[in-house]
Amino acid sequence: MEKVASSIEQALIEIQGVSKSFGNVKVLNNISLSINKGEFFSLLGPSGCGKTTLLRIIAGFEKPDSGRIIIDGVDYTDAPPYRRPVNMVFQNYALFPHLNVFENVAFGLKYQNLSKFEIKKKVLEALELVQLSGFENRKPSELSGGQKQRVALARALVLKPKVLLLDEPLNALDPKLRKEMQIELKKLQHNIGITFIFVTHDQEEALSISDRIAVINNGQIEQVGTGYEIFERPRTEFVANFMGARNLFNAILHRLGKHIFEVELPNLVKFRISMNDEKIKPIPDEFKFVVRPEKIFIRKTPLKNSSFVSVPATVESKLYYGASTSWILRANGFLIFVEEQNRDVKFRQDFYPGEKVYAVWEKRNIVFLETR
Amino acid sequence: MKGKIYWLFLVPSAFILIVFFLFPLLIMFYYSFLQRGVYGGFEPIENVKEYIFNFIWLKNYIRVFDPLYIPIYIRSLYIAFLTTLICLLLGYPVAYYIAFKVKPERKILYLFFIIVPLWTSFLIRTYAWILILRDEGLINLLLMKIGVIDKPLPLLYNEFSVLLGLVYGELPFMILPIYASLERIDISLIEASKDLGANEFATLKRVILPLTFPGIIVGVVIVFIPTLGSFIVSDLLGGAKSMLIGNLIQNQFMIARDKPFGSAIAFVLSAFVLLLLYIYRKFLGGKFEVL
């Protein structure tokens, strides 16, 4: 029975219309989300966007002004943290300094009616899971940042929560260790199958680690989707901008036929596109679209191909990053950012400031934004 | 150059400590080996050899342990212990309340209320208790007026009034160090505890109390030591039966005019306190670095 059910994606956590204010500041505004069983779900947004507050509401440290938190069919909105089937990994790890590693990991097992032998067995298993066997008697002050991180993980996971909440847990680690921990976290989550809700402000981290991402801004959800959707098909200007789609164009749409449109970038270029029915509706006469920098390339001549757009521009500057090169072009008031992978030791083409060129992109790389 | 000049900053305080603290202490130490003269003062030492080898210099210290005085020591320890315990039981909740339940911007106000009695002389505040506790005092008059009692309750000149005065005087010194250690606790540790399944009480027991242990120890020490040597409260609020070590020492200096014996008791008391601190360090000091 259960196995059949688990093969179908089912919502484990339902966040229903949660709002929260601190004083006059509205931190969360009517947030609704459903997170599936076994999912690695990220809350992504700039600092102060409310993502940590949402996590703390799920954990029970804050009470929402309105809305419900349903976990596995049970309403936990008013339950204290110690009655919730969730556990948290804190940003600063929050290991108990007066207890050693073993005692830290065993802390919550005390409330599960286990024998001493069972507790010991579970703690040792959890420490093995995070590769810290043999560290039982160390004090937190004797551990490195990465090791503390693992203890914090073991301490939460040993309780077999339905959901593990992680509040920017990798922030304090150096970049190399951070990358390693990302891979390890992802692997761990896959192996144990517990739902993770992961708060981060790092786009790349969220993309690489998550099954799905909710981008949050100003206490509201901007977009929920897979990493691919968030990155390649941002729906709002904020998401596009936050994910680094820097080329934002204001355009005017002229309808030519049932599915044929002309897009006009005033004083710059006009090009035709065709759209199917479902795309047509949300786009008004004046709208915005983005093209990601890496989807644009530079040519000395326009590309005479109907599936490409060529925009005349002037080279403004060039930034060499080693793996890639960044170009900034100016096209009649617009700045166009171009990013090129350096795939060969030899530059494909080099351009000089002031040079007249064309910024070229394929029409399918245009992302139309919703207007609010 | 730079490093060398800093010791100059120590000179003023070192001067005060040496001249007004260490030096008098040495004089008292010397006194404690002398004998009281017939009219107070000191008996001159006529034969140094005899004085040393007949252990006349130890006489005061032997007398300290005279069975006559033992009940006083026991009572003093008992009173000091009880005062410390009551201060701890009353002070911890207050410190906890201010640290965790009072809004940050109002904490200063609460701490101010705890410190403000210290602005008045302890002697005056102790006298004030007499006005409150005596037969015609505030409490008894009030209770008789509203008809709860017919005749005054014996509130003054007993163990109760001594304990009350001591607890009243020492409570701020228990609250402040505990408050300081509570303030230092990382809030996320308390949240982590609750997150892991511990309710409010279990969190207090397993996280907050152990982490504030240093503050508790500081509070206990700075309440217990002065209480053990106190004499003003028992003098003013205590009856004839409530003589404490402090009174005994004071009597030797002021009434019996036996400075040598008074000094000897004072040094035995100091030695006892140092021994307690040593035991604490030896058995707990490694675990919690406080003193």
Interface residues (C-beta under 8 A of the other chain):
Chain A: A59 G60 F61 P80 P81 Y82 V86 N87 M88 F90 Q91 N92 A94 L95 F96 P97 H98 F107 G108 K110 Y111 Q112 R155 A156 L159
Chain B: D186 S188 L189 E191 A192 S193 K194 D195 L196 G197 A198 N199 A202 R206 V207 P210 L211
